Amino acid sequence: MVVYQNPTAADQSGAEVSVVCYPPSESEFTIGQTTITCVAGDHRRNSVTCDFQVDVKDLEVPLIVPCPTNYETETTPGTATTIVVYQIPTATDNSGEVSVVCTLPSGSQFAIGQTTVTCDARDSSENSATCDFQVVIKDVEAPAIKSCTTDMEMETDPGKATAIVVYQTPTATDNSGEVSVVCTPPSGSQFAIGQTTVTCVARDSSENDATCNIQFDIKDVEAPVIDSCTTDIVTGTDPGKATAMVVYQTPSATDNSGEVSIVCNPASGSPFPIGQTTISCVAADTSKNNETCDFLVDVKDFEAPVIASCPADQVMSADPGKVTAIAVYQTPTATDNSGEVISVVCHPPSESEFVIGQTNITCIALDSSGNNGTCYFQVDIKDSLACSSPLGMENYQIPDSRITSEKDSRFFFNTRALNGRLNSMTFWETVSTSSTWMQVYLGLRKTVVGLETQGNGTNWIMNYYVWTQSFGGELQYITHDLNDSRRVRSNI
C-alpha cells in the first residue's frame, strides 16, 4: 500500500481545479515500478497531466523451511567417497517466486571428512536466505597389509648379547589412498637374545589401522669362555683319614650374554679320596651353551700304618741236640688311615728255625701307597751245651801240637797258631788274605755248635770260612745259611 500526496493545480479562470491520480493513493502496488498519472481538469474540460513513479522494492528474504539435519554415512567399500542423496529443502517468499539451490547437490560424490552443504533460497529480487548442514563421510575401512615379513631366526653378533636385525617393512593399501606403515622395533634395531615381536601398524588418515606381527628369535650359540682353569692340586690326606678336605678356587668365566654360571664337581671343600680325582668345571649360560675345563686333585697318602702291638721279646733254649729252635709268635695287626686291610709281614716268619743267639725280627705293615710301619722284637735262642762242652782251645785239652797254621814257619814263635787260644796273653797274627788258615785237630769226632774269635784290642778277625775234614776225607765248607743242616753259630 502506497500513500502519496495528490498534487494541486490552478487554473487561470480562477475556478477550482480537481486533480485525480491513478492509481490512487493507498492503493496496493506490486513489486516493481508503477507509473502514477495525475490529471488536473477545469470545468471546461481542459486538462493537464503529470506522471511520477512508485517503485516497490522487495527486500524480504525467502524463508527456508526446514533446513536438512546433519548427515553422516560411511564410504563406499574400497573407495574414498560415497554418493549422498538428501532432501532438498523448500522455501517460501513474499514474492511467491523462489528457487532453492544446494552446493554440493544431492547425489554428488562426497569425500572422506566433513563437507558443508549450503542451500540458497533466492527470489526474483535477488533476496536470498541460506541454510547449512554437514555431511560427514566416515572412513571405517582398515588398511590392508599386503605381505607381512615372515618370522626369522638369527644368531647374536660375535661377542654380543644382541643382533642387529634388518628386515623389509611391509607395504599396505587403503581405500583412502593415504596409508603409512610403522614397525616397532624398527628395522636396524638391536634385538636381545630370545624372541622379540615386531608389530607393524598400517594406519590411514582416519586412524583406521591394521597390524601384523613378525617373530624374531635371536639365538645365542656362543659358548662361555673360562678365563683360566685351576691348576692341578697335590696334597696329603688329613691326619688319620683316607681323604683330604680340598678347598680350591673356582674358575671364572665370561659370556657374550653377560649371564654365566660355573659349577665344579666335586665341589670345593669336598672330601677327596686317596688317588687322582678329576674335577670338571662347567660354565653355562642361559641358552645352555657350555664350556668345560678339567683339573686333577691328587691326594697322596703319606701316613704309615700303625702296628697295634708288637710281640714281646722271646727267650728260648735250642732244641735238644741242635743249635736251633723253632719260635712261634703272634703276627701283629695293623691299622691304616686308608681303611685298607693291612697285612703285616714279619721276617724271619713265625715257626722258623732260629739259631743260637739273638735274632732281630722285623715286622712290616705296608699300605697300597708304599707307606710302612715297622716294629722289632728279638728271639734269643740259648745254647744249653755252650758252657758244658768246650772244645779245649782254652783249657789246653787240645795240645799245641794239634794247632797249626800256614804261617808258623814264617813268623816269630809268639805269633804262631798255637798262641791263638782264647783268653791267653799270646795271639796268632794273620793278614787279610784268603790263603791264610788255622787248623785245629780235635782228635776225635765232636759236634761243634759254635765258634768265637777274640781280638787284641785293635785287630779282630770278623769274617772267615769254616771247613771240616773227617779222617782223611774231603774238606767240606760249613755255611751259616739257616736252611743248611751243617750250619754253625759264630760271632761273625
HELIX and SHEET records of a PDB file:
HELIX    1   1 ASP A  400  ARG A  402  5                                   3    
HELIX    2   2 PHE A  413  THR A  415  5                                   3    
HELIX    3   3 ALA A  417  ASN A  419  5                                   3    
SHEET    1   A 3 SER A  18  TYR A  22  0                                        
SHEET    2   A 3 GLY A  32  GLY A  41 -1                                        
SHEET    3   A 3 SER A  47  VAL A  56 -1                                        
SHEET    1   B 2 LEU A  63  VAL A  65  0                                        
SHEET    2   B 2 THR A  90  THR A  92 -1                                        
SHEET    1   C 4 TYR A  71  GLU A  74  0                                        
SHEET    2   C 4 SER A 128  LYS A 138  1                                        
SHEET    3   C 4 GLY A 113  ASP A 123 -1                                        
SHEET    4   C 4 VAL A  98  THR A 103 -1                                        
SHEET    1   D 2 THR A  81  VAL A  84  0                                        
SHEET    2   D 2 SER A 108  ALA A 111 -1                                        
SHEET    1   E 2 ALA A 144  ILE A 145  0                                        
SHEET    2   E 2 ALA A 172  THR A 173 -1                                        
SHEET    1   F 4 MET A 152  GLU A 155  0                                        
SHEET    2   F 4 ASP A 209  LYS A 219  1                                        
SHEET    3   F 4 GLY A 194  ASP A 204 -1                                        
SHEET    4   F 4 VAL A 179  THR A 184 -1                                        
SHEET    1   G 2 THR A 162  VAL A 165  0                                        
SHEET    2   G 2 SER A 189  ALA A 192 -1                                        
SHEET    1   H 2 VAL A 225  ILE A 226  0                                        
SHEET    2   H 2 ALA A 253  THR A 254 -1                                        
SHEET    1   I 4 ILE A 233  GLY A 236  0                                        
SHEET    2   I 4 ASN A 290  LYS A 300  1                                        
SHEET    3   I 4 GLY A 275  ASP A 285 -1                                        
SHEET    4   I 4 VAL A 260  ASN A 265 -1                                        
SHEET    1   J 2 THR A 243  VAL A 246  0                                        
SHEET    2   J 2 SER A 270  PRO A 273 -1                                        
SHEET    1   K 2 VAL A 306  ILE A 307  0                                        
SHEET    2   K 2 ALA A 334  THR A 335 -1                                        
SHEET    1   L 4 GLN A 314  SER A 317  0                                        
SHEET    2   L 4 ASN A 372  LYS A 382  1                                        
SHEET    3   L 4 GLY A 357  LEU A 366 -1                                        
SHEET    4   L 4 VAL A 344  HIS A 347 -1                                        
SHEET    1   M 2 THR A 324  ALA A 327  0                                        
SHEET    2   M 2 SER A 352  VAL A 355 -1                                        
SHEET    1   N 2 ILE A 403  SER A 405  0                                        
SHEET    2   N 2 MET A 438  VAL A 440 -1                                        
SHEET    1   O 2 GLY A 450  LEU A 451  0                                        
SHEET    2   O 2 ARG A 489  SER A 490  1                                        
SHEET    1   P 2 VAL A 466  THR A 468  0                                        
SHEET    2   P 2 GLN A 476  ILE A 478 -1                                        
END                                                                             
